[in-house]
Amino acid sequence: MKDEGTVPVTVHLPRPMYLLLARTARKNQTEVGPLIVAVVRLATEKVRPRGSRRAPAPARPWTPEEDSTLQAMHAAHASGPEIAMAMGRSNSSVSLRRTQLGLTPHYNGRPRKDAS
């Protein structure tokens, strides 16, 4: 007897997975069929098809006020993660903006020496 709304589907399971489901069915004293249906249902609900990644959120533009805050915190020798937390930005965003503004990173409280 079929449930309403079900469609017969052929599913090819790898042998180790089928054996695991069969062992689980014997342990729980149930049939393998409902377990396979449950696994297939979970797999189709939870897994997105390959190549269907969501696009990243667009970057929030930097405002002049944020630039001045970044420059002030940089002058006070705040670390990148500290600045990022205070401004609600990612570490990479703060690092990129520091580079765009021409601010050299501080190491141990001192500006980095040039390699020249």
C-alpha positions as CSV (number, residue, x, y, z in Angstrom):
1,M,0.0,0.0,0.0
2,K,1.5,3.3,-1.1
3,D,1.4,6.5,0.8
4,E,-0.3,9.4,-1.1
5,G,2.2,11.7,-2.8
6,T,5.0,9.1,-3.0
7,V,6.9,8.4,-6.2
8,P,8.8,5.1,-6.7
9,V,12.5,5.9,-7.0
10,T,15.4,3.6,-7.6
11,V,18.3,4.4,-5.3
12,H,21.8,2.9,-5.7
13,L,23.5,2.7,-2.4
14,P,27.2,1.7,-1.9
15,R,27.4,-1.7,-0.5
16,P,29.0,-0.6,2.9
17,M,26.2,1.9,3.4
18,Y,23.5,-0.8,2.6
19,L,25.2,-3.2,5.0
20,L,25.2,-0.5,7.7
21,L,21.5,0.2,7.2
22,A,20.7,-3.6,7.2
23,R,22.7,-4.0,10.5
24,T,20.9,-1.0,12.0
25,A,17.5,-2.5,10.9
26,R,18.3,-5.9,12.5
27,K,19.4,-4.2,15.7
28,N,16.2,-2.1,15.9
29,Q,14.0,-5.0,14.6
30,T,12.7,-3.0,11.7
31,E,12.9,-3.2,7.9
32,V,15.6,-1.8,5.7
33,G,13.2,0.0,3.4
34,P,12.0,2.7,5.8
35,L,15.6,3.4,6.8
36,I,16.6,3.9,3.2
37,V,13.6,6.2,2.6
38,A,14.6,8.2,5.7
39,V,18.3,8.5,4.6
40,V,17.3,9.6,1.1
41,R,14.8,12.1,2.5
42,L,17.4,13.6,4.8
43,A,20.0,13.7,2.1
44,T,17.8,15.5,-0.3
45,E,16.6,18.0,2.3
46,K,19.9,18.9,3.9
47,V,22.4,18.8,1.0
48,R,22.4,21.4,-1.8
49,P,23.5,20.3,-5.2
50,R,27.0,21.0,-6.2
51,G,27.6,24.5,-7.6
52,S,24.6,26.0,-5.8
53,R,26.6,28.1,-3.3
54,R,25.1,31.3,-2.1
55,A,26.7,34.5,-3.2
56,P,28.6,36.3,-0.5
57,A,27.1,39.4,1.0
58,P,28.1,42.6,-0.7
59,A,30.9,44.4,1.0
60,R,29.8,47.4,3.1
61,P,31.7,50.5,1.8
62,W,34.0,52.3,4.2
63,T,32.8,55.8,5.3
64,P,35.1,58.7,6.0
65,E,34.2,58.4,9.7
66,E,35.3,54.8,9.7
67,D,38.5,55.7,8.0
68,S,39.3,58.3,10.6
69,T,38.5,55.8,13.4
70,L,40.7,53.2,11.8
71,Q,43.6,55.8,11.5
72,A,43.2,56.8,15.2
73,M,43.1,53.2,16.4
74,H,46.1,52.4,14.2
75,A,48.0,55.4,15.7
76,A,47.2,54.1,19.2
77,H,48.8,50.8,18.2
78,A,45.6,48.7,18.3
79,S,45.9,45.3,16.8
80,G,44.0,44.3,13.6
81,P,41.6,42.0,15.5
82,E,40.9,44.7,18.1
83,I,40.1,47.2,15.4
84,A,37.9,44.7,13.6
85,M,35.9,43.9,16.7
86,A,35.5,47.6,17.6
87,M,34.3,48.5,14.1
88,G,32.2,45.4,13.4
89,R,34.4,44.4,10.4
90,S,36.4,41.3,9.5
91,N,40.1,41.1,10.1
92,S,40.8,40.9,6.4
93,S,38.6,43.9,5.7
94,V,40.6,46.0,8.2
95,S,43.9,44.7,6.9
96,L,42.9,45.6,3.3
97,R,41.7,49.0,4.3
98,R,44.9,49.7,6.2
99,T,46.9,48.9,3.1
100,Q,44.6,51.1,0.9
101,L,45.2,54.0,3.3
102,G,48.9,53.4,3.3
103,L,49.1,52.5,7.0
104,T,52.0,50.1,7.8
105,P,51.2,47.3,10.2
106,H,52.6,47.5,13.8
107,Y,54.6,44.6,15.2
108,N,55.2,44.5,19.0
109,G,54.1,48.2,19.2
110,R,56.6,49.4,16.6
111,P,56.2,49.9,12.9
112,R,57.7,47.2,10.8
113,K,61.2,47.9,9.3
114,D,61.4,48.1,5.6
115,A,63.2,45.2,3.9
116,S,65.5,47.6,1.9
